[in-house]
């Protein structure tokens, strides 16, 4: 039996959490303020503290230090209905065991309590004092974005390589900048490089530098972007496009902290933190020998999956408001109508946050300082294929589609326990149908094409409602 201290100014939440603690076989005490909780903590041996951020008097984050003095072994779980990146970072830096956003379901808080009571203590790096100047650019109230905020907060204090996976326009560079600005390297350079934009012939020189006379046109020494990022953070966007020969040099730079400029025989020391990103399936490129597996595993020490805008539509009104204030430049502008907001939430936004920003700017221009209506939005952007269907083998496209499907299912709030069976239900019917068509409906011929016993094929045909002849 453990002790759980519940600190929240909403009586219904205190009651619900106390009932949950009772059902789990634990004792609990409730407090409506941090000050009241301090008094209880002197006599109640709490193992877990469920602490709301917004409280009358001392707020939850400010109260954490005193709780750690009163109950040094207790795990503090921060609860908030107003989560943002700054709150997540502050909570993690002050040693919060977990950070959850209201409203949460019973199962979520139950799992958190179970982990808090069983997990061994993990030491954390001392907090830094840097504040992110651009943290307000990371907009998101949805659970998907709150998870991103939490992962940024967790990884910022370390020097581990971070890999950001997200569609074009979803804000991967903003995530990289937030990691840098909340890290101990915030006072040092942040160097952003779009690998896809580098000239193939000059990419090595751009990244690793060159000495004077190394090649035609090299009239002076160039340090290179990896050296320019010394002490700070190097962000490699579209890292999947880095040429294979340069992948070897990048791996060496990461492992040994030195680069070899073009035309030089003397390595140059550099110490940078690498954050990389791509919208491509990097693991597929590894399997197809288009990307080194050793570099892949080095880049993916810590991964952040950035959700597309269509999977966090509840954030769209907040993003519109942010871009409205950013782009209106203080001029008198009409407000977005409810119909315009609803129209925006119904769109797929294939270009993600970047497309939304451009759309807001377009609407402000067309509305001419009047009310912004749904017809002021530009036409929706059409989906952009992730790869050319003409030159990609069908097997490659199939693997990508399966990966996208599985990723989307695993991001859902549900917890699928039968993902493999669900996949079979998706791919078996068209596979069997194609084999039956090839054999003109004859089960024996289709079973031979499939390498499957005829009896097994008949059972699956019945399962999926497919027709064929014996």
Residue pairs with C-beta under 8 A, 6 or more apart in sequence:
1 25
1 26
1 27
2 26
2 27
2 47
2 48
2 117
3 26
3 27
3 28
3 29
3 44
3 45
3 46
3 47
3 48
4 17
4 21
4 26
4 27
4 28
4 29
4 46
4 47
4 48
4 49
4 50
4 113
5 28
5 29
5 30
5 31
5 37
5 40
5 41
5 44
5 46
5 48
5 49
5 50
5 71
5 74
6 13
6 14
6 17
6 18
6 21
6 28
6 29
6 30
6 31
6 50
7 30
7 31
7 32
7 33
7 34
7 36
7 37
7 49
7 50
7 51
7 52
7 55
7 60
7 63
8 14
8 17
8 30
8 32
8 50
8 52
8 55
8 79
9 32
9 33
9 52
9 54
9 55
9 56
10 52
11 32
13 52
13 102
14 30
14 31
14 32
15 30
16 106
17 28
17 30
17 50
17 109
18 28
18 30
20 106
20 109
20 110
20 113
21 27
21 28
21 113
22 28
24 110
24 113
26 113
29 40
29 44
29 46
31 37
31 39
31 40
32 55
32 56
33 55
33 56
33 57
33 58
34 51
34 55
34 57
34 58
34 59
34 60
34 62
34 63
34 66
35 57
35 58
37 49
37 51
37 63
37 67
38 63
38 66
38 67
38 70
41 67
41 70
41 71
42 70
45 71
46 71
46 74
47 73
47 74
47 75
47 116
47 117
48 74
48 75
48 76
48 77
48 97
48 113
48 116
48 117
49 67
49 71
49 74
49 75
49 76
49 77
50 77
50 79
50 109
51 60
51 63
51 64
51 67
51 76
51 77
51 78
51 79
52 60
52 79
52 80
53 59
53 60
53 61
53 78
53 79
53 80
53 82
53 87
53 91
54 60
54 80
54 81
54 82
55 63
60 78
60 79
60 80
61 78
61 87
61 90
61 91
61 94
64 76
64 91
64 94
64 95
64 96
65 94
67 74
67 76
68 74
68 76
68 95
75 97
75 98
75 116
75 117
75 119
76 95
76 96
76 97
77 96
77 97
77 98
77 99
77 100
77 109
77 112
77 113
77 116
78 87
78 91
78 96
78 98
78 99
78 100
79 100
79 101
79 102
79 104
80 87
80 99
80 100
80 101
80 102
81 101
81 102
81 103
83 99
83 101
83 141
83 146
83 149
84 135
84 138
84 140
84 149
85 132
85 135
85 138
85 149
85 152
85 153
85 178
86 131
86 132
86 135
87 99
87 149
88 99
88 146
88 149
88 150
88 152
88 153
89 132
89 149
89 152
89 153
89 156
89 182
91 99
91 153
92 99
92 150
92 153
92 154
92 157
93 127
93 128
93 153
93 157
94 127
95 124
97 112
97 115
97 116
97 119
98 112
98 115
98 116
99 146
99 150
99 153
100 108
100 109
100 112
101 141
101 143
101 146
124 157
125 157
125 158
127 157
128 157
128 182
128 183
128 184
128 186
130 181
130 182
130 183
130 184
130 186
130 187
131 181
132 177
132 178
132 181
132 182
132 186
133 181
134 174
134 177
134 178
134 181
135 178
135 181
135 182
136 322
137 174
137 322
138 145
138 148
138 149
138 152
138 171
138 174
138 175
138 178
139 145
139 315
139 318
139 319
139 322
140 146
140 148
140 149
140 312
140 315
140 318
141 314
141 315
141 318
142 312
142 314
142 315
143 413
144 307
144 311
144 312
144 411
145 307
145 312
145 315
148 175
148 304
148 305
148 306
148 307
151 302
151 304
152 175
152 178
152 179
152 182
152 304
153 182
155 162
155 179
155 302
155 304
156 178
156 179
156 182
156 183
157 183
157 184
158 302
159 273
160 301
160 302
161 254
161 273
161 274
161 275
161 276
161 298
161 299
161 300
161 301
161 302
162 176
162 179
162 274
162 275
162 276
162 301
162 302
162 303
162 304
163 275
163 276
163 277
163 282
163 299
163 300
163 301
163 302
163 303
163 304
164 172
164 175
164 176
164 275
164 276
164 277
164 303
164 304
164 306
165 277
165 278
165 279
165 282
165 303
165 304
165 305
165 306
166 172
166 175
166 277
166 279
166 305
166 306
166 307
166 308
167 279
167 306
167 308
167 352
168 279
168 351
168 352
168 354
168 384
169 351
169 352
169 353
169 354
169 355
170 279
170 306
170 307
170 308
170 309
170 352
170 353
170 354
171 306
171 352
171 353
171 354
172 237
172 277
172 279
172 306
173 192
173 235
173 237
173 277
175 277
175 304
175 306
176 190
176 192
176 233
176 235
176 237
176 275
176 277
177 190
177 235
179 233
179 275
180 186
180 190
180 232
180 233
180 235
180 273
180 275
181 190
183 233
183 273
185 231
185 232
185 233
185 273
188 230
188 231
188 232
188 233
189 228
189 229
189 230
189 231
189 232
189 233
190 229
190 232
190 233
190 235
191 225
191 228
191 229
191 232
191 233
191 234
191 235
191 272
192 235
192 237
193 206
193 207
193 225
193 234
193 235
193 236
193 237
194 237
194 238
195 203
195 236
195 237
195 238
195 239
195 240
195 241
195 242
196 237
196 238
196 241
198 206
198 207
199 206
200 243
203 242
203 243
203 246
204 245
204 246
204 249
204 262
205 214
205 215
205 218
205 222
205 224
205 262
206 224
206 225
207 224
207 225
207 226
207 246
207 249
207 250
208 224
208 226
208 246
208 249
208 253
208 259
208 260
208 261
208 262
209 221
209 222
209 223
209 224
209 226
209 227
209 259
209 261
209 262
209 268
210 218
210 221
210 222
210 224
210 261
210 262
210 263
210 264
211 218
211 221
211 261
211 262
211 263
211 264
212 218
212 219
212 220
212 221
213 263
214 261
214 262
214 263
214 264
215 262
215 263
218 262
218 263
222 261
223 261
223 268
224 259
224 261
224 268
225 234
226 234
226 253
226 259
226 270
226 272
227 259
227 268
227 270
229 270
229 272
230 269
230 270
230 271
230 272
231 271
231 272
232 272
232 273
233 272
233 273
233 274
233 275
234 272
234 273
234 274
234 275
235 275
235 276
235 277
236 242
236 274
236 275
236 276
236 277
237 276
237 277
237 278
238 277
238 278
238 279
238 280
239 276
239 277
239 278
239 282
239 299
240 278
240 280
240 282
240 285
240 290
240 291
241 278
242 250
244 290
244 291
244 292
247 291
247 292
247 295
248 292
249 259
249 260
250 295
251 292
251 294
251 295
251 298
252 258
252 259
252 260
253 259
253 270
254 274
254 298
255 298
256 267
257 269
257 270
257 271
258 267
258 268
258 269
258 270
259 267
259 268
259 270
260 267
260 268
261 268
274 299
276 299
279 386
280 386
281 399
281 400
281 403
282 291
282 296
282 299
282 300
283 296
283 403
284 396
284 399
284 400
284 403
285 291
286 292
286 293
286 296
288 396
305 407
305 411
307 411
308 349
308 352
309 315
309 316
309 319
309 349
309 352
309 353
309 355
309 356
310 348
310 349
311 408
311 411
313 345
316 341
316 344
316 345
316 349
316 356
317 341
317 344
317 345
319 353
319 356
319 357
320 336
320 341
320 344
320 356
320 360
323 356
323 357
323 360
323 361
324 333
324 336
324 360
324 364
327 357
327 360
327 361
327 364
328 364
331 369
332 369
333 364
333 367
333 369
333 372
334 367
334 369
334 370
334 371
334 372
335 371
335 372
336 363
336 372
337 371
337 372
337 373
337 374
339 373
339 374
340 363
340 372
340 373
340 374
340 376
340 377
342 374
343 374
343 377
344 356
344 359
344 377
347 377
347 380
348 380
348 383
349 355
349 356
349 380
349 381
350 380
350 381
350 382
350 383
350 384
351 358
351 381
351 384
355 381
358 378
359 377
359 378
362 376
362 377
362 378
363 372
363 376
363 377
363 378
364 372
366 376
367 373
367 376
386 400
387 396
387 397
387 400
389 397
402 423
402 427
405 423
405 426
406 419
406 423
409 416
409 419
409 422
410 416
410 419
416 422
428 460
428 464
429 464
429 466
431 450
432 446
432 450
432 457
432 460
432 461
432 464
432 466
433 466
435 446
435 449
435 450
436 442
436 443
436 446
436 461
436 466
436 467
436 468
438 445
438 446
438 449
439 445
439 446
439 448
439 449
441 467
441 468
441 469
442 468
442 469
442 470
443 454
443 457
443 458
443 461
443 468
443 469
443 470
444 454
444 470
446 457
446 468
447 453
447 454
447 456
447 457
450 457
460 466
461 467
461 468
